[in-house]
Amino acid sequence: MNYSSHIQAAKLATLPQWRSQLLFVLLLIGMATMIVRAVYLQSIHHDFLQQKGDARSSRVIEISAHRGMIADRNGEPLAISTPVESISVSSQDLDATKQQVNQLARILGMDINEVQHRLFDTTRNNVYLKRQLPPEQVEKIVKLGIPGVSLRREYRRYYPGGDVTAHLLGFTDVDDNGQEGLELALQNQLSGKAGSQRVIKDLRGHIVEDVTSIRAPKPGSNLMLSIDSKIQYLAYREIKQAVKQHRAQAGSIVVLDAQSGEVLALANWPSFNPNNRAKPNLQVLRNRVVTDQFEPGSTLKPFTVAAALDIGKVTPQTIINTENGVMQVGRHKINDTHQEEVLTVAQVIQKSSNVGAAKIALSLAPETIWQSLNDSGFGTQGGSGFPGEATGKLRDFQKWRPIEQATLSYGHGISVSLLQLARAYTIFANNGELKPVSWLKLDAPVEGKKVYSATTAREILGMLELAVLPGGTAPLAQINGYRVAGKTGTAHKLEGGHYVNRYISSFVGLAPATNPRLVVAVMINEPNNGQYYGGLVAAPVFSNVMGAALRLLNVPNDTQLGNVLMPQSVDFVKEEV
């Protein structure tokens, strides 16, 4: 050691002792301050720390509720909600690299700018990136492990019947809320109430612990419809085939339980697939059976005749002078396609005579006809509850001119929906009682409204039987082994206040005629393949659907097999339009 080192060591040895004491005191004060601060935060200011900790790890998440299942009358599922995963982003927890963002956009098939906008949107704590993803996409996103990007369990509606039940059921939106059809009409019963739960998340945004349930989700109610899936399928198949065969614009069919008013089937063509989230054309979405209005043509004649029968104005055997098929009302002419000098009231229905129906109508007070039609459900809200249900149009009788009263008798100047028309025919199946329509399965038939006497209803039923036999307008509506009662309708379409050479072909019928079990109503809009009469276009659809439905329901035959009788000529009795 040299001399200078010795001098330095001597100086250090002679430093004042107070310095080391001061340093020791300062250390003690620092430690005491830290202890006091810790006690303060842990005991006195505990809420502040808890709040900060919760903000970094505790979250309240929503728990989706399960929507109720829709089943047919036999328990077959028509609409079910299946669990799916959606991708949500928590802006507080998000920590993503540029490479991860690019990969995420590529997996989701989204524009990179849109993904970035949603990921870094600080105006909302949680935002959906994309909803209801297929499992393969979910798996790839989970593997990225991006903090703040997490899965959220939701439910997606699935319709096993696809386009067969599309117009009946409608569909739900991405939040599983009904948007069309019975999904919308029965929303309150089907929809559940979402719950919420407090959870703990780790630094990567993953849920590591369920803390407590704040509100348990309440699932929706399961509902059993009146629909029979087998009858629904055959109704859809037949209306689709008829529209294509006659190159028509559209077609509709509805099948009712004649005794209870339950809807057993309802179908339209064109249709759509409700499982496809891409919304189809609004024209295709429309449930024509319920929402569309049209002039019913001669399918309305039974109600004109029933009004006259019920007050004793005529009997089925009353002779009507049909003036060889031509009648003058003011400046207007009413014509029949066949020239008959006289017809009985029963034959007016059988041969669908416009002249005969007009003469019967003009023999009645306008109010009598109006009341008969109104009581039968025309021009009124049907009360089925289906979204967009049409009321139809029945003008005030005080404003009728004689020609309007005459043409109303055979379905001109009035508009109805196909559901209204089918429901009205339940009157003739139930001794004059109009049944309410039901979309849900009933334990027992509901009491209806009395419109006509039982005698009147039975007499009309007998006339409707004549209409499907040789000499009537609809022999093609006959069914092997069953007696059938029904009425054809053929009407010009009304556009811009004028009738055009395009047609609505319809048929409404009941079977078995001895004790009607079903009502089937068919409407073909603008057939364009050479035929447009209801007896040639709509009646065969009725026959196919009614016959198959009766056999499916094991309804006993009410006549011998081989009862179908066709005219000798293919030139059936036609009706004037």
C-alpha positions in Angstrom: 0.0 0.0 0.0 1.5 3.4 -1.0 1.5 6.5 1.1 -1.7 8.2 -0.5 -3.8 5.1 0.2 -2.8 5.2 3.8 -3.9 8.9 4.0 -7.4 8.1 2.4 -8.0 5.2 4.7 -7.2 7.4 7.7 -9.8 9.9 6.6 -12.5 7.4 6.2 -11.8 6.0 9.6 -12.2 9.4 11.1 -15.8 10.2 9.5 -18.3 11.4 12.1 -20.6 8.7 13.6 -23.8 10.8 13.2 -23.8 10.1 9.4 -24.4 6.4 9.9 -27.0 7.1 12.6 -28.8 9.5 10.2 -28.9 6.9 7.5 -30.3 4.3 9.8 -33.1 6.7 11.0 -34.0 7.5 7.4 -34.3 3.8 6.6 -36.6 3.3 9.6 -38.8 6.2 8.5 -39.1 4.8 5.0 -40.0 1.4 6.3 -42.6 2.9 8.7 -44.1 4.9 5.9 -44.5 1.9 3.7 -46.1 -0.1 6.6 -48.6 2.7 7.3 -49.5 3.0 3.6 -50.1 -0.7 3.4 -52.3 -0.7 6.4 -54.2 2.3 5.1 -54.8 0.7 1.7 -55.6 -2.7 3.0 -57.9 -1.7 5.9 -59.1 1.9 5.4 -59.1 2.5 1.6 -59.9 -1.2 0.7 -62.7 -0.2 -1.8 -60.3 1.7 -4.0 -58.0 -1.3 -4.5 -60.9 -3.6 -5.0 -62.3 -1.3 -7.7 -58.9 -1.1 -9.5 -58.5 -4.8 -9.3 -62.0 -5.6 -10.5 -61.5 -3.1 -13.4 -58.6 -5.2 -14.5 -60.0 -8.7 -14.0 -63.7 -8.8 -13.0 -66.3 -8.5 -15.7 -70.1 -8.9 -16.0 -71.1 -10.9 -19.0 -74.6 -11.5 -20.5 -75.8 -15.1 -20.7 -78.1 -15.7 -23.7 -81.5 -17.4 -23.0 -82.6 -20.5 -24.9 -85.6 -19.8 -27.3 -88.4 -22.2 -27.0 -88.8 -25.0 -29.5 -91.6 -25.1 -32.0 -93.1 -28.6 -32.6 -95.9 -29.9 -34.8 -99.0 -31.5 -33.2 -97.2 -34.9 -33.0 -94.1 -33.5 -31.3 -91.9 -33.3 -34.5 -89.5 -30.3 -34.2 -90.2 -27.5 -36.6 -87.9 -24.9 -35.1 -85.0 -25.4 -32.7 -82.3 -23.2 -31.3 -78.8 -24.6 -31.4 -75.8 -23.2 -29.5 -73.2 -21.3 -31.5 -70.1 -19.2 -30.7 -69.7 -15.5 -31.5 -66.5 -13.5 -31.3 -66.5 -10.5 -29.0 -63.8 -7.9 -28.1 -63.1 -6.2 -24.8 -61.3 -2.9 -25.5 -60.0 -2.9 -21.9 -58.3 -6.2 -22.3 -57.2 -6.1 -26.0 -53.6 -6.6 -26.7 -53.1 -7.6 -30.4 -50.1 -7.3 -32.7 -50.5 -6.2 -36.3 -49.8 -9.8 -37.5 -52.6 -11.2 -35.2 -55.1 -8.6 -36.6 -54.2 -9.6 -40.1 -54.6 -13.2 -39.3 -58.0 -12.6 -37.6 -59.3 -10.7 -40.6 -58.3 -13.4 -42.9 -59.9 -16.2 -40.8 -63.2 -14.2 -40.6 -63.2 -13.1 -44.2 -63.6 -9.5 -43.2 -62.0 -6.3 -44.5 -58.9 -5.5 -42.4 -60.0 -1.9 -41.9 -63.4 -3.0 -40.5 -61.6 -5.4 -38.1 -59.3 -2.7 -36.9 -62.2 -0.3 -36.4 -64.1 -2.8 -34.2 -61.0 -4.0 -32.3 -59.9 -0.6 -31.3 -63.3 1.0 -30.8 -62.8 2.7 -27.4 -66.4 4.0 -27.3 -67.7 0.6 -26.2 -66.3 -1.8 -23.7 -67.5 -4.9 -25.5 -68.3 -5.2 -29.2 -69.1 -8.2 -31.5 -66.5 -8.9 -34.1 -68.6 -11.5 -35.9 -71.5 -13.6 -34.7 -72.6 -17.2 -34.9 -69.5 -18.7 -36.5 -69.0 -22.3 -37.7 -66.8 -24.5 -35.4 -63.8 -24.5 -37.7 -63.5 -20.7 -37.7 -63.9 -20.6 -33.9 -61.1 -23.2 -33.5 -58.7 -21.1 -35.6 -59.4 -17.9 -33.7 -58.9 -19.5 -30.3 -55.5 -20.7 -31.5 -54.5 -17.1 -32.1 -54.8 -16.4 -28.4 -55.3 -12.7 -28.7 -55.9 -11.1 -25.2 -59.3 -9.4 -25.2 -60.8 -11.5 -28.0 -63.1 -14.1 -26.5 -66.0 -16.4 -27.3 -69.6 -15.7 -26.4 -72.2 -18.5 -26.4 -75.4 -17.7 -28.3 -78.2 -19.5 -30.0 -79.1 -19.8 -33.7 -82.5 -20.9 -35.0 -82.6 -23.9 -37.2 -85.6 -25.1 -39.3 -85.6 -28.8 -40.2 -88.3 -28.3 -42.8 -86.5 -25.5 -44.6 -88.7 -24.0 -47.4 -91.6 -26.4 -46.7 -92.6 -24.5 -43.5 -90.9 -21.1 -44.3 -94.1 -19.0 -44.7 -95.7 -20.6 -41.7 -92.9 -20.3 -39.2 -91.1 -17.2 -40.6 -87.6 -16.7 -39.1 -85.6 -15.0 -36.4 -82.8 -12.4 -36.6 -79.3 -12.8 -35.3 -80.5 -12.0 -31.8 -83.0 -14.9 -32.0 -86.0 -12.6 -32.1 -88.9 -13.4 -34.3 -89.1 -11.3 -37.5 -91.8 -13.0 -39.6 -94.5 -15.6 -39.4 -95.3 -17.5 -36.2 -91.9 -16.7 -34.8 -93.0 -13.1 -34.7 -96.6 -13.8 -33.7 -95.6 -16.0 -30.8 -92.5 -14.0 -29.8 -93.6 -13.4 -26.2 -94.1 -17.1 -25.5 -91.0 -18.3 -27.4 -88.4 -15.7 -26.3 -86.5 -16.2 -23.1 -85.0 -13.5 -20.9 -81.2 -13.2 -20.9 -79.2 -13.6 -17.7 -76.0 -12.1 -16.5 -73.0 -13.4 -14.5 -69.8 -11.9 -12.9 -66.6 -13.6 -14.0 -62.9 -13.2 -13.5 -60.7 -12.9 -16.6 -56.9 -13.4 -16.9 -54.5 -11.1 -18.6 -55.4 -12.7 -22.0 -59.1 -12.0 -21.5 -60.0 -15.6 -20.9 -62.6 -16.4 -18.2 -60.8 -18.2 -15.4 -63.5 -18.2 -12.7 -67.2 -17.8 -12.4 -67.8 -15.5 -9.4 -71.5 -15.3 -9.0 -74.8 -15.4 -11.0 -76.4 -12.0 -11.0 -79.5 -13.0 -13.0 -80.2 -16.5 -14.2 -81.4 -16.8 -17.9 -85.0 -17.7 -18.3 -85.6 -20.0 -21.3 -88.6 -19.5 -23.6 -91.7 -21.8 -23.7 -91.8 -24.8 -26.0 -94.9 -24.6 -28.2 -96.9 -27.3 -30.0 -98.6 -26.1 -33.2 -101.7 -27.4 -34.8 -99.6 -28.3 -37.9 -99.2 -31.8 -39.1 -95.8 -32.2 -40.7 -96.9 -34.9 -43.1 -99.9 -33.0 -44.3 -97.7 -29.8 -44.5 -95.2 -31.6 -46.7 -97.8 -33.0 -49.2 -99.6 -29.6 -49.4 -96.3 -27.9 -50.2 -95.3 -30.5 -52.7 -98.7 -30.3 -54.6 -98.9 -26.5 -54.7 -95.3 -26.3 -55.9 -96.0 -28.8 -58.7 -99.2 -27.0 -59.7 -97.6 -23.6 -60.0 -94.9 -25.1 -62.2 -97.3 -27.2 -64.3 -99.5 -24.2 -65.1 -96.6 -21.7 -65.3 -98.4 -19.6 -62.8 -97.1 -16.6 -60.9 -97.7 -18.1 -57.5 -99.9 -20.5 -55.6 -101.2 -21.0 -52.1 -102.9 -23.7 -50.1 -104.3 -24.1 -46.5 -105.7 -27.1 -44.8 -108.0 -26.7 -41.7 -109.5 -29.1 -39.3 -113.1 -28.5 -40.2 -114.4 -29.3 -36.7 -111.9 -27.4 -34.6 -110.5 -24.6 -36.9 -106.9 -25.8 -36.3 -104.5 -25.1 -39.2 -103.1 -28.4 -40.2 -101.0 -27.1 -43.2 -100.2 -23.8 -44.9 -97.9 -23.4 -47.9 -97.0 -21.0 -50.7 -94.9 -21.3 -53.8 -92.4 -19.6 -54.5 -90.9 -20.2 -51.1 -87.5 -19.6 -49.4 -85.1 -21.2 -47.1 -85.3 -19.6 -43.6 -81.9 -21.2 -42.6 -80.2 -18.9 -45.1 -79.5 -15.6 -43.4 -79.5 -13.7 -46.8 -82.9 -12.2 -46.9 -84.9 -13.1 -50.0 -87.1 -10.9 -52.1 -89.9 -9.3 -50.1 -92.4 -10.8 -52.6 -91.2 -14.2 -51.8 -91.3 -13.6 -48.0 -95.0 -12.7 -48.1 -97.4 -15.3 -46.7 -100.0 -15.1 -49.5 -102.5 -17.4 -47.6 -102.9 -14.8 -44.9 -101.8 -11.4 -46.3 -102.9 -11.4 -50.0 -106.4 -10.3 -51.0 -108.2 -11.4 -54.1 -111.7 -11.5 -55.6 -113.0 -15.0 -54.7 -115.2 -15.4 -57.7 -117.8 -18.2 -57.6 -116.5 -19.6 -54.3 -118.6 -16.9 -52.7 -121.9 -18.1 -54.3 -122.7 -20.6 -51.5 -123.0 -17.7 -49.0 -125.3 -15.7 -51.3 -127.6 -18.8 -51.5 -127.2 -19.5 -47.8 -128.5 -16.0 -47.0 -131.6 -16.6 -49.1 -132.2 -20.1 -47.7 -131.8 -19.0 -44.1 -134.7 -16.5 -44.3 -136.9 -18.8 -46.3 -136.7 -16.8 -49.5 -135.8 -19.9 -51.6 -135.4 -23.7 -51.2 -132.9 -25.9 -53.0 -135.7 -26.8 -55.4 -136.8 -23.3 -56.2 -136.8 -22.6 -59.9 -134.7 -19.6 -61.1 -135.2 -18.2 -64.6 -131.6 -17.9 -65.9 -132.7 -16.4 -69.2 -130.5 -18.6 -71.4 -127.4 -17.4 -69.6 -127.8 -13.6 -70.2 -129.1 -11.0 -67.8 -129.4 -7.2 -68.1 -128.8 -5.1 -65.0 -129.1 -1.4 -66.0 -126.4 -0.9 -68.7 -124.5 -4.0 -67.7 -124.8 -7.6 -68.8 -124.2 -10.7 -66.7 -123.4 -13.9 -68.6 -123.1 -17.6 -68.0 -120.8 -19.8 -70.1 -123.7 -22.2 -70.6 -127.2 -21.4 -71.8 -129.9 -22.7 -69.5 -133.4 -21.3 -69.5 -134.1 -22.3 -65.9 -132.2 -23.8 -63.1 -133.0 -24.9 -59.5 -131.2 -23.1 -56.7 -129.2 -26.3 -56.2 -128.2 -26.3 -59.9 -127.2 -22.6 -59.6 -124.4 -23.9 -57.3 -123.7 -27.0 -59.3 -123.3 -25.3 -62.6 -122.0 -22.0 -61.1 -124.5 -19.8 -62.7 -123.7 -16.1 -62.4 -127.2 -15.2 -63.6 -128.9 -17.4 -61.1 -126.7 -16.1 -58.2 -127.4 -12.5 -59.3 -131.2 -13.1 -59.4 -131.1 -14.6 -55.9 -129.0 -11.7 -54.6 -131.3 -9.0 -56.1 -134.3 -10.7 -54.5 -132.8 -9.9 -51.1 -132.4 -6.7 -49.1 -128.8 -5.4 -49.4 -128.4 -5.5 -45.7 -129.3 -9.2 -45.6 -126.5 -10.1 -48.0 -124.0 -7.9 -46.2 -124.9 -9.3 -42.8 -124.5 -12.8 -44.1 -121.1 -12.2 -45.5 -119.9 -10.2 -42.5 -121.1 -12.9 -40.1 -119.2 -15.4 -42.2 -115.9 -13.5 -41.5 -115.6 -11.5 -44.7 -114.4 -7.9 -44.4 -113.4 -8.4 -40.7 -110.2 -9.2 -38.9 -110.0 -13.0 -38.6 -108.3 -12.8 -35.2 -105.7 -15.5 -35.9 -102.9 -13.1 -34.8 -100.7 -13.9 -37.8 -98.6 -10.8 -38.7 -100.0 -8.9 -41.6 -103.4 -10.7 -41.6 -105.7 -9.2 -44.2 -109.2 -8.1 -43.3 -110.4 -8.2 -46.9 -112.9 -5.6 -48.3 -116.6 -5.7 -48.0 -118.2 -2.3 -48.9 -121.0 -0.7 -46.9 -124.3 -2.1 -48.3 -125.8 1.4 -48.2 -123.5 2.4 -51.1 -124.3 -0.6 -53.3 -125.8 0.0 -56.8 -127.9 -2.8 -58.2 -125.1 -4.1 -60.5 -122.8 -4.2 -57.5 -125.2 -6.2 -55.4 -125.6 -8.6 -58.4 -121.9 -9.1 -59.1 -121.1 -9.4 -55.4 -123.2 -12.6 -55.4 -120.6 -14.3 -57.5 -117.5 -12.9 -55.8 -116.8 -9.6 -57.7 -116.5 -6.4 -55.8 -115.3 -8.1 -52.7 -111.8 -9.1 -51.6 -110.8 -11.9 -49.2 -107.8 -13.8 -48.1 -107.5 -17.6 -48.7 -107.4 -18.1 -44.9 -110.7 -16.2 -44.6 -112.3 -18.2 -47.4 -111.2 -21.6 -45.9 -112.4 -20.5 -42.4 -115.8 -19.4 -43.8 -116.4 -22.9 -45.2 -116.2 -24.4 -41.7 -119.7 -23.1 -41.4 -121.0 -25.8 -43.7 -119.1 -28.4 -41.8 -120.5 -27.5 -38.4 -124.2 -27.0 -38.8 -123.9 -23.3 -39.5 -121.2 -22.5 -36.9 -118.1 -20.4 -37.9 -115.0 -21.8 -36.1 -112.1 -19.5 -35.0 -108.7 -20.3 -36.6 -106.0 -21.7 -34.3 -102.2 -22.1 -34.9 -101.8 -24.0 -31.7 -102.9 -27.6 -31.0 -106.2 -27.6 -29.1 -107.2 -30.1 -26.5 -110.9 -29.8 -27.6 -112.8 -27.8 -30.3 -113.6 -24.2 -29.4 -117.1 -23.0 -29.6 -117.7 -20.9 -32.7 -120.3 -18.3 -33.8 -123.6 -19.3 -35.2 -124.2 -17.9 -38.7 -126.8 -20.1 -40.4 -129.2 -22.7 -39.2 -128.2 -26.3 -39.2 -130.7 -27.0 -42.0 -129.2 -24.3 -44.2 -125.7 -25.6 -43.7 -126.7 -29.1 -44.6 -128.6 -27.9 -47.7 -125.6 -26.0 -48.9 -123.3 -29.0 -48.3 -125.6 -31.1 -50.5 -125.4 -28.5 -53.3 -121.6 -28.4 -53.0 -121.6 -32.2 -53.5 -123.3 -31.7 -56.8 -120.6 -29.3 -58.0 -117.9 -32.0 -58.0 -120.0 -34.6 -59.8 -120.5 -34.9 -63.6 -122.6 -31.9 -64.6 -120.8 -29.7 -62.1 -117.8 -27.5 -62.5 -115.2 -29.7 -60.6 -115.3 -33.4 -61.3 -111.5 -33.4 -60.9 -112.0 -32.7 -57.2 -113.5 -36.2 -56.6 -111.6 -38.6 -54.3 -111.7 -42.3 -54.4 -113.6 -43.7 -51.4 -114.8 -40.3 -50.1 -117.8 -38.0 -50.9 -116.6 -34.5 -51.5 -118.3 -31.1 -51.3 -116.7 -28.0 -52.9 -116.9 -25.0 -55.1 -114.7 -23.6 -57.9 -113.8 -20.0 -58.4 -112.4 -18.3 -61.5 -112.0 -14.5 -61.4 -110.3 -11.8 -63.6 -107.6 -10.0 -61.8 -108.3 -6.4 -60.9 -105.4 -4.0 -61.6 -105.6 -0.2 -61.5 -109.4 -0.4 -61.1 -109.8 -2.4 -64.3 -110.2 -6.1 -64.9 -107.5 -7.6 -67.0 -107.2 -10.9 -68.9 -105.3 -12.6 -66.1 -107.0 -14.9 -63.7 -107.2 -16.2 -60.1 -108.2 -19.9 -60.1 -109.5 -21.3 -56.8 -111.2 -24.2 -55.2 -112.5 -24.7 -51.6 -113.8 -28.1 -50.5 -114.7 -30.3 -47.6 -114.5 -34.1 -47.1 -115.9 -36.5 -46.2 -119.1 -34.8 -47.1 -121.2 -36.9 -44.8 -119.2 -35.6 -41.8 -116.6 -33.1 -42.9 -113.2 -33.6 -41.2 -111.0 -31.2 -43.3 -111.4 -28.0 -45.3 -108.8 -27.4 -48.1 -108.6 -24.1 -50.0 -106.4 -23.7 -53.1 -105.5 -20.6 -55.0 -103.4 -20.4 -58.2 -102.4 -16.9 -59.2 -102.2 -16.2 -63.0 -102.1 -19.7 -64.5 -100.5 -19.3 -68.0 -100.4 -22.7 -69.6 -103.7 -22.8 -71.5 -106.1 -23.5 -68.6 -107.4 -21.0 -66.0 -110.8 -22.4 -64.8 -110.8 -23.3 -61.1 -112.2 -26.8 -61.9 -109.2 -27.6 -64.1 -106.4 -25.8 -62.3 -107.1 -25.8 -58.6 -109.5 -28.7 -58.1 -106.9 -31.4 -58.9 -104.6 -30.0 -56.2 -107.5 -30.2 -53.7 -108.1 -33.8 -54.7 -104.5 -34.8 -54.3 -104.0 -33.1 -50.9 -107.4 -33.9 -49.4 -107.2 -37.6 -50.4 -103.8 -38.1 -49.0 -104.5 -36.2 -45.8 -107.7 -38.2 -45.1 -105.7 -41.4 -45.5 -102.9 -40.1 -43.2 -105.5 -39.3 -40.6 -107.1 -42.7 -41.0 -110.5 -41.1 -41.7 -112.9 -43.9 -42.6 -114.4 -44.0 -46.2 -117.9 -42.7 -46.4 -118.6 -44.3 -49.8 -117.5 -47.3 -51.7 -114.2 -47.4 -53.6 -114.5 -46.7 -57.3 -117.0 -43.9 -56.7 -115.2 -41.4 -58.9 -117.3 -40.5 -62.0 -116.0 -38.4 -64.9 -118.0 -36.8 -67.6 -118.1 -38.5 -71.0 -116.5 -35.4 -72.5 -113.4 -33.6 -71.4 -115.4 -30.4 -71.9 -116.4 -29.9 -68.2 -119.0 -27.4 -67.2 -117.2 -24.0 -67.0 -118.1 -20.9 -65.1 -118.3 -17.4 -66.4 -115.7 -15.0 -65.1 
